[in-house]
């Protein structure tokens, strides 16, 4: 079953913040975040492991709530380059060939 | 390192024709995957492999076959293409302890 992402789409002005959520009905081992620009391959952003701490670099960070099986991606002071579709990929347990189930994506557009 | 490469980049098929998509990785990864991406559907796993000589079904395997004769290559075959298989196909690989790395994709149009 696919994880549920929200919102489906968001439009920001440059410099504004955004939060993208990913929820699963299953117990998760890890959550992976990717960004995909139009016509390109998904690019890895970060991975959050069960029992791990919040991760981030520069102005993009993420958290993982194990109790709720939810992850959130935080985009701070957005830049034009942040535009794209963001996907979360969830892994339900280890030892399963790192199989990921992806959400349907959140389309982010950053404007001037 | 080239990472993950896919051949061809774009292909047009007629209904009933067959074709093979090739994925190659130079990262010595054990795990390889084939996904299809359709508008509004995200990435859906077709088949995957946990090592040379092994394959397994993913979420949407019907109409596809795969082979992993060499560790670095993962082939996806369509025996009799249907319009419903029009999609963008992505290959990915993983070392198993980290995330997946994606190839550039193959756009397939079945008429």
Interface residues (C-beta under 8 A of the other chain):
Chain A: X2 X32 X40 X41 X42 X43 X44 X47 X87 X89 X97 X98 X99 X100 X101 X102 X103 X104 X105
Chain B: X31 X33 X35 X40 X41 X42 X43 X44 X45 X48 X50 X56 X58 X59 X90 X94 X96 X97 X98 X99 X100 X101 X102 X103 X104 X105
